[in-house]
Amino acid sequence: MSNGKLATKPPVSNKKPETGTKGTEFPIVVELDDPIETGSSTITEIKIRRKPRGGDLWDIPVGDINVGDAMKIVSKVSGVAPPILELLSLNDTVKVVEVITPFLELGS
């Protein structure tokens, strides 16, 4: 180098981001169109922190998964309590369900 300084590389992390269906990296952030007011705070996004695991499905009936079942799974993978998720607008509920549904297909 002409300036006498050594080139340094940024630190390398051995931890790889968790990935899921189609190379998706987590967390997946769903921005809410209609933020939720809860006491003194406002929720403006739902973060899907990880891909659903088998244990997340134990209390879900086999077969077609309805919106309520999908939202139970969203609660488990986001850490957002069901009573809070129940306050989502219809549009925001659809957005969140659309994000989680591909992970519920066998082989994803």
Steps between C-alpha positions, in 0.01 A plus 500: 500500500627841418383671822691260726184362665416131497171400349275340758204276442181542698455242779352175379213341689479122509126525562300472180157661479218250533343444161175339403290455192658629180807641675300732725702656780356563842362707654232575244348837587137565412428873516149562627269726301298558817727516807365351823473718809567303819501710812793740469661334197426461131578187299592592143643168380491126559836322482496136396816390684536147366357226283223298671613176664315173544409583860326816381250281317418251777167657591404571137273245327641324196355621171400845389629766736260787561588859589466433873743208478745709296483781757574252783817411312578868437478558874752221564752613237465873572461505877193723469220389732172382340293779665722756324478318165121502534516880477656496151290655227365268233759623249790451744373153594502402133854638458630298796322180390642540147851515647464189720298277264788393270684360803206275583517307174655156529862495393561872537 
